[in-house]
């Protein structure tokens, strides 16, 4: 599919029906698959043959969606998971174990911060949170002998910080470790992190990729551009006794990371995406390029309008020329950033709550990045587990309203905000 542009890949990649087969990707709603000999099944379990034998590890419907997403991101392969959080967890645990250390930007989704600083800590994995604006020297200072990766979000949720991917990737690669990027907000339509030095890309597919808020899901994309046989990752470069001593780097080469994630982590953790959810995700992917363009154009229009409103204290949107990250956004995402805006109203937290309660078109939901406009107060919801210090570090002010601009007529979105602001 490499000959096609990305807009065409959204529709055509992953599934190519043969003569007389279903035009639309079918749902293979089966947990198991029949074979004619036990020898063949044995080879599947020993990773000596390719095929489907149990849907926890792979399924034809899910496989097609994985191929499409890998094509969109420019990776060598992908593995879908039951949620975005499952994708991040698996991506880290695939290379980090007790006694290891990782680095993450402090400006990331609150749930991911909890994962890194609370749950993974219980697993024995230590994390250092660094400023997304860290210099090369500061990044180098944070790296330890046992550091196994650096993690960041293309566009942080909800702080909307744009990460300098090339700087973070350079720091990682100088130290022989991979750079993992969550590209949920930008999507491969606006940014392909692998082209800027990322080695592993993760998504919450529940957001723009799905687009309709109907199915949870996540994905890990392997860039195939990292040397796992550099002495720092023995779990990939030494025999795995659970598969009769197979060595992933020797047997699977560039795909070593992804194969291990599937046959070891997915085998043991079971964070599987269902065939039905994969089918719904694929339907969303077919219009991703159309929706992202509308999300971004609507968001830029709303952001410019908010910036001039007398009752608005501040507006944060990387597409605005006044934004701190405008130049980085233009460098990495010249066609647009995302449909999410954060802003504060005059009157602080109480005024923010009153505005949200007054909106009619925009719904208060614990979700973001789907077709419908929605709002949320992160400090008291998605990020409520964080301390005040962590909130500030993550770029979440107490009065911050996160508005996810949908694909409705932008005039109706602005009119809804206007009637709400008039009540303040």
C-alpha positions as CSV (number, residue, x, y, z in Angstrom):
1,X,0.0,0.0,0.0
2,X,3.0,2.3,0.1
3,X,2.2,3.8,-3.3
4,X,-1.0,5.4,-1.9
5,X,-1.3,8.6,-0.1
6,X,-2.3,8.4,3.6
7,X,-5.9,9.5,2.9
8,X,-6.4,6.6,0.6
9,X,-4.7,4.2,3.1
10,X,-7.3,5.1,5.7
11,X,-9.8,3.3,3.4
12,X,-7.8,0.8,1.5
13,X,-5.1,-0.5,3.8
14,X,-5.1,-3.7,5.8
15,X,-7.9,-5.7,4.1
16,X,-7.8,-6.6,0.4
17,X,-10.7,-8.9,-0.5
18,X,-10.0,-11.6,-3.1
19,X,-12.4,-12.6,-5.9
20,X,-15.9,-13.2,-4.4
21,X,-15.0,-12.3,-0.9
22,X,-16.8,-9.7,1.3
23,X,-16.1,-6.1,0.2
24,X,-16.2,-4.9,3.8
25,X,-13.8,-6.3,6.4
26,X,-15.8,-9.2,8.1
27,X,-16.1,-9.8,11.8
28,X,-14.4,-13.1,12.6
29,X,-16.3,-13.6,15.8
30,X,-14.5,-16.8,16.8
31,X,-12.2,-17.5,19.7
32,X,-10.6,-20.5,17.9
33,X,-9.5,-21.8,14.5
34,X,-9.6,-25.3,13.1
35,X,-6.5,-27.1,11.7
36,X,-6.1,-30.5,10.1
37,X,-3.1,-31.7,12.2
38,X,-1.8,-31.4,15.7
39,X,1.7,-31.0,14.2
40,X,0.6,-27.7,12.5
41,X,-0.9,-26.4,15.8
42,X,2.3,-27.3,17.6
43,X,4.3,-25.3,15.1
44,X,2.0,-22.3,15.7
45,X,2.7,-22.5,19.5
46,X,6.4,-22.8,18.9
47,X,6.3,-19.7,16.6
48,X,7.6,-21.8,13.7
49,X,4.5,-21.1,11.5
50,X,2.2,-18.2,11.0
51,X,-1.6,-18.4,11.5
52,X,-4.5,-17.8,13.8
53,X,-5.1,-20.3,16.6
54,X,-6.6,-18.3,19.5
55,X,-8.1,-14.8,19.4
56,X,-6.3,-13.7,22.5
57,X,-3.1,-13.5,20.5
58,X,-4.4,-12.8,17.0
59,X,-7.6,-12.7,15.0
60,X,-8.2,-12.1,11.3
61,X,-10.4,-9.0,11.9
62,X,-8.0,-7.5,14.4
63,X,-5.0,-8.4,12.2
64,X,-6.4,-6.4,9.3
65,X,-6.9,-3.3,11.5
66,X,-3.3,-3.7,12.8
67,X,-1.9,-3.8,9.3
68,X,-3.9,-0.6,8.4
69,X,-2.7,1.3,11.5
70,X,0.9,0.2,10.9
71,X,0.7,1.4,7.4
72,X,-0.8,4.8,8.5
73,X,2.0,5.3,11.0
74,X,4.8,4.0,8.8
75,X,5.7,1.1,11.1
76,X,6.6,-2.5,10.3
77,X,3.7,-3.8,12.3
78,X,1.2,-3.1,15.1
79,X,-0.6,-4.9,17.9
80,X,-4.1,-3.8,19.1
81,X,-5.0,-3.9,22.7
82,X,-8.2,-3.6,24.8
83,X,-7.6,0.1,25.6
84,X,-5.0,2.9,25.2
85,X,-3.9,2.4,28.8
86,X,-3.3,-1.3,28.0
87,X,-1.2,-0.3,25.0
88,X,1.0,2.0,27.1
89,X,1.3,-0.5,29.9
90,X,2.3,-3.3,27.5
91,X,4.7,-1.1,25.6
92,X,6.6,-0.3,28.8
93,X,6.5,-3.7,30.4
94,X,7.8,-5.3,27.2
95,X,11.2,-3.8,27.9
96,X,11.1,-2.7,31.6
97,X,11.1,-5.0,34.6
98,X,11.8,-4.8,38.3
99,X,14.9,-2.7,38.9
100,X,14.6,-0.8,35.7
101,X,14.1,2.9,35.2
102,X,12.3,5.0,32.6
103,X,11.9,8.7,31.8
104,X,8.6,10.4,30.9
105,X,7.5,13.9,30.1
106,X,5.6,15.4,33.0
107,X,3.0,16.8,30.6
108,X,1.1,13.6,29.8
109,X,-2.4,12.3,30.5
110,X,-3.2,12.0,34.2
111,X,-4.0,8.3,34.0
112,X,-0.7,7.6,32.4
113,X,1.1,9.6,35.2
114,X,-0.7,7.4,37.7
115,X,0.3,4.3,35.8
116,X,4.0,5.3,35.8
117,X,4.3,6.7,39.3
118,X,2.0,4.4,41.2
119,X,1.3,1.1,39.5
120,X,4.6,0.5,37.7
121,X,6.4,1.6,40.9
122,X,4.7,-1.4,42.6
123,X,6.2,-3.5,39.8
124,X,9.6,-2.2,40.7
125,X,9.9,0.1,37.7
126,X,11.2,3.6,38.7
127,X,10.2,6.7,36.7
128,X,11.6,10.2,36.5
129,X,9.2,12.9,35.2
130,X,11.0,15.6,33.3
131,X,9.8,18.9,31.9
132,X,8.6,18.6,28.3
133,X,10.8,21.7,27.7
134,X,13.9,20.1,29.1
135,X,17.2,20.9,27.4
136,X,19.4,18.1,26.0
137,X,21.7,18.5,29.0
138,X,18.7,18.1,31.4
139,X,17.5,15.0,29.6
140,X,21.0,13.5,29.7
141,X,21.2,14.2,33.5
142,X,18.0,12.3,34.1
143,X,19.2,9.2,32.2
144,X,20.6,6.4,34.4
145,X,22.5,3.2,33.8
146,X,19.3,1.2,34.1
147,X,17.1,3.6,32.1
148,X,15.2,1.6,29.4
149,X,13.1,4.2,27.5
150,X,11.9,7.8,27.2
151,X,8.1,8.4,26.9
152,X,6.2,11.5,25.7
153,X,3.0,12.5,24.0
154,X,3.0,14.3,20.7
155,X,0.4,16.7,22.0
156,X,-0.1,16.4,25.8
157,X,-3.6,15.7,27.2
158,X,-4.9,18.2,28.4
159,X,-1.9,20.6,28.6
160,X,-1.5,20.7,24.8
161,X,2.2,20.8,25.1
162,X,3.9,20.0,21.8
163,X,7.0,17.8,22.4
164,X,10.2,18.4,20.5
165,X,10.4,14.9,19.3
166,X,13.8,15.1,17.6
167,X,15.4,16.4,20.7
168,X,13.9,13.7,22.9
169,X,14.8,11.0,20.3
170,X,18.4,12.2,20.1
171,X,18.8,12.0,23.9
172,X,17.3,8.5,23.8
173,X,19.4,7.2,21.0
174,X,22.6,8.6,22.3
175,X,22.1,6.3,25.3
176,X,21.0,3.3,23.4
177,X,17.3,3.4,24.5
178,X,14.1,3.7,22.5
179,X,11.8,6.8,22.3
180,X,8.1,5.9,22.8
181,X,5.5,8.4,21.7
182,X,1.8,8.5,22.4
183,X,0.3,10.0,19.2
184,X,-3.3,9.9,20.1
185,X,-4.2,13.6,19.7
186,X,-2.2,14.3,16.5
187,X,-3.1,11.0,14.8
188,X,-0.9,9.8,11.8
189,X,-2.9,12.2,9.6
190,X,-1.2,15.2,11.2
191,X,2.0,13.7,12.5
192,X,4.0,10.4,12.1
193,X,6.4,10.3,15.0
194,X,8.5,7.5,13.5
195,X,9.6,10.0,10.8
196,X,11.0,12.2,13.6
197,X,12.9,9.6,15.5
198,X,10.3,7.7,17.5
199,X,10.8,3.9,17.8
200,X,7.5,2.9,19.3
201,X,4.1,4.7,18.8
202,X,1.0,4.1,21.0
203,X,-2.5,5.3,20.6
204,X,-5.8,5.3,22.5
205,X,-7.8,4.3,19.4
206,X,-10.9,5.1,21.5
207,X,-10.3,8.8,20.5
208,X,-10.0,10.2,16.9
209,X,-9.2,6.8,15.3
210,X,-12.6,5.4,16.4
211,X,-14.2,8.8,16.2
212,X,-17.6,7.9,17.4
213,X,-17.0,6.9,21.1
214,X,-18.4,3.4,20.6
215,X,-15.4,1.2,21.3
216,X,-12.5,1.2,23.6
217,X,-9.1,0.2,22.2
218,X,-5.4,0.8,21.9
219,X,-2.5,0.0,19.7
220,X,1.2,-0.3,19.7
221,X,3.1,0.4,16.5
222,X,6.7,-0.8,16.0
223,X,8.9,1.4,13.9
224,X,11.3,-1.4,13.3
225,X,14.1,1.2,13.6
226,X,15.8,0.3,16.9
227,X,18.6,-2.1,17.6
228,X,17.4,-4.3,20.5
229,X,20.5,-6.3,20.4
230,X,22.7,-3.6,22.0
231,X,23.2,-5.3,25.4
232,X,20.5,-3.3,27.2
233,X,17.6,-5.5,26.5
234,X,18.4,-9.1,27.5
235,X,14.7,-10.1,27.4
236,X,14.8,-9.6,23.7
237,X,18.4,-10.7,22.9
238,X,18.7,-13.8,25.1
239,X,16.8,-17.1,25.0
240,X,13.1,-17.1,26.2
241,X,12.7,-20.4,28.0
242,X,8.9,-20.1,27.7
243,X,9.4,-20.7,23.9
244,X,12.0,-23.4,24.1
245,X,14.9,-20.9,24.1
246,X,13.9,-18.8,21.2
247,X,15.8,-15.5,20.9
248,X,13.6,-12.7,19.5
249,X,16.3,-10.6,17.9
250,X,17.9,-13.6,16.2
251,X,14.6,-15.1,14.9
252,X,12.5,-12.0,14.2
253,X,15.0,-9.3,13.5
254,X,13.5,-5.9,13.3
255,X,10.1,-7.2,14.5
256,X,11.6,-8.6,17.7
257,X,9.9,-6.1,20.0
258,X,6.5,-6.5,18.5
259,X,6.6,-10.3,18.4
260,X,7.6,-10.5,22.1
261,X,4.8,-8.1,23.0
262,X,2.3,-10.3,21.4
263,X,3.5,-13.8,22.2
264,X,4.7,-13.1,25.8
265,X,2.8,-10.0,27.2
266,X,-0.5,-10.5,25.3
267,X,-0.3,-14.2,26.0
268,X,0.1,-13.6,29.8
269,X,-1.9,-10.4,30.3
270,X,-4.7,-11.0,27.9
271,X,-5.4,-7.3,27.1
272,X,-7.0,-8.3,23.8
273,X,-9.1,-6.1,21.4
274,X,-12.3,-7.9,20.5
275,X,-13.1,-8.6,16.8
276,X,-16.3,-6.5,17.1
277,X,-14.4,-3.6,18.5
278,X,-11.8,-3.9,15.8
279,X,-14.5,-3.9,13.2
280,X,-16.0,-0.6,14.6
281,X,-12.5,0.9,14.8
282,X,-11.9,0.1,11.1
283,X,-15.1,1.9,10.2
284,X,-13.8,5.0,12.1
285,X,-10.4,4.8,10.4
286,X,-12.0,5.0,7.0
287,X,-13.1,8.6,7.7
288,X,-10.2,9.6,9.9
289,X,-8.6,11.9,7.3
290,X,-11.9,13.7,6.8
291,X,-12.8,14.1,10.4
292,X,-9.4,15.3,11.6
293,X,-9.4,18.1,9.0
294,X,-12.8,19.3,10.3
295,X,-11.8,18.9,13.9
296,X,-8.7,21.0,13.4
297,X,-10.4,23.8,11.3
298,X,-13.3,24.0,13.8
299,X,-10.9,24.1,16.7
300,X,-8.7,26.9,15.2
301,X,-11.8,29.0,14.5
302,X,-13.1,28.5,18.1
303,X,-9.7,29.2,19.6
304,X,-9.4,32.5,17.7
305,X,-12.9,33.5,18.8
306,X,-12.2,32.6,22.5
307,X,-8.9,34.6,22.4
308,X,-10.9,37.8,21.7
309,X,-13.7,37.2,24.2
310,X,-13.8,39.6,27.1
311,X,-14.8,36.9,29.6
312,X,-12.0,34.5,28.7
313,X,-8.8,34.7,30.8
314,X,-6.5,32.7,28.6
315,X,-6.6,30.2,25.7
316,X,-4.2,27.4,25.0
317,X,-4.2,25.9,21.5
318,X,-1.0,25.1,19.6
319,X,-2.5,26.3,16.3
320,X,-2.6,29.9,17.6
321,X,0.3,32.1,16.5
322,X,0.3,33.5,20.1
323,X,0.9,30.0,21.5
324,X,4.2,29.0,23.1
325,X,4.3,25.8,21.0
326,X,3.2,27.3,17.7
327,X,6.6,27.0,16.1
328,X,7.0,23.4,17.2
329,X,3.5,22.6,16.0
330,X,4.3,24.1,12.6
331,X,7.5,22.0,12.5
332,X,5.9,18.7,13.3
333,X,2.2,19.2,12.4
334,X,2.0,21.9,9.6
335,X,-1.4,20.6,8.5
336,X,-3.0,21.0,11.9
337,X,-2.7,19.8,15.5
338,X,-5.9,18.4,17.1
339,X,-9.4,19.4,18.0
340,X,-8.8,20.0,21.7
341,X,-8.5,23.4,23.3
342,X,-8.0,24.3,26.9
343,X,-9.0,27.7,28.3
344,X,-9.8,29.5,31.5
345,X,-12.7,31.9,32.2
346,X,-12.5,35.0,34.3
347,X,-13.8,34.1,37.8
348,X,-11.7,31.0,38.2
349,X,-12.9,27.5,39.1
350,X,-16.4,28.4,40.1
351,X,-17.0,30.3,36.8
352,X,-15.6,27.4,34.9
353,X,-18.1,25.0,36.5
354,X,-21.0,27.4,35.8
355,X,-20.1,27.7,32.2
356,X,-19.9,24.0,31.7
357,X,-23.2,23.5,33.4
358,X,-24.8,26.1,31.0
359,X,-23.7,24.6,27.8
360,X,-26.3,22.8,25.7
361,X,-24.6,21.5,22.6
362,X,-21.3,20.6,24.3
363,X,-21.8,17.7,26.7
364,X,-19.9,17.1,29.9
365,X,-18.4,13.7,29.4
366,X,-15.3,11.9,30.5
367,X,-14.0,11.5,26.9
368,X,-12.3,13.5,24.3
369,X,-11.7,13.5,20.5
370,X,-14.8,12.1,19.0
371,X,-17.3,13.6,16.6
372,X,-19.3,15.4,19.2
373,X,-18.2,18.6,21.1
374,X,-17.6,17.9,24.7
375,X,-16.1,19.6,27.8
376,X,-14.5,18.5,31.0
377,X,-12.8,20.0,34.1
378,X,-9.6,17.8,34.3
379,X,-8.4,19.0,37.8
380,X,-11.6,17.5,39.4
381,X,-12.0,14.5,37.1
382,X,-9.3,12.8,34.9
383,X,-6.5,14.3,36.9
384,X,-8.0,14.4,40.4
385,X,-5.6,11.8,41.8
386,X,-2.7,14.2,41.1
387,X,-1.3,16.5,43.8
388,X,-1.3,20.3,43.2
389,X,2.4,20.1,42.4
390,X,1.8,17.3,39.8
391,X,-1.1,19.2,38.3
392,X,1.0,22.3,37.8
393,X,3.8,20.1,36.4
394,X,1.3,18.5,33.9
395,X,0.1,22.0,32.9
396,X,-3.3,21.6,34.4
397,X,-4.5,24.8,36.0
398,X,-7.4,24.7,38.5
399,X,-9.6,26.8,36.2
400,X,-8.7,24.8,33.1
401,X,-11.6,23.7,30.9
402,X,-10.8,21.2,28.2
403,X,-13.1,21.4,25.2
404,X,-13.0,18.8,22.5
405,X,-14.3,20.5,19.4
406,X,-16.4,18.2,17.3
407,X,-17.3,18.1,13.6
408,X,-20.6,20.0,14.0
409,X,-21.1,23.3,12.3
410,X,-18.6,25.6,14.0
411,X,-21.2,28.4,14.1
412,X,-23.4,26.3,16.4
413,X,-20.4,25.5,18.6
414,X,-19.6,29.2,19.0
415,X,-23.2,30.1,19.6
416,X,-23.4,27.5,22.4
417,X,-20.3,28.9,24.1
418,X,-21.6,32.5,23.7
419,X,-24.9,31.7,25.4
420,X,-23.0,30.0,28.2
421,X,-20.6,32.9,28.7
422,X,-23.5,35.3,28.9
423,X,-24.7,33.6,32.1
424,X,-21.4,34.4,33.9
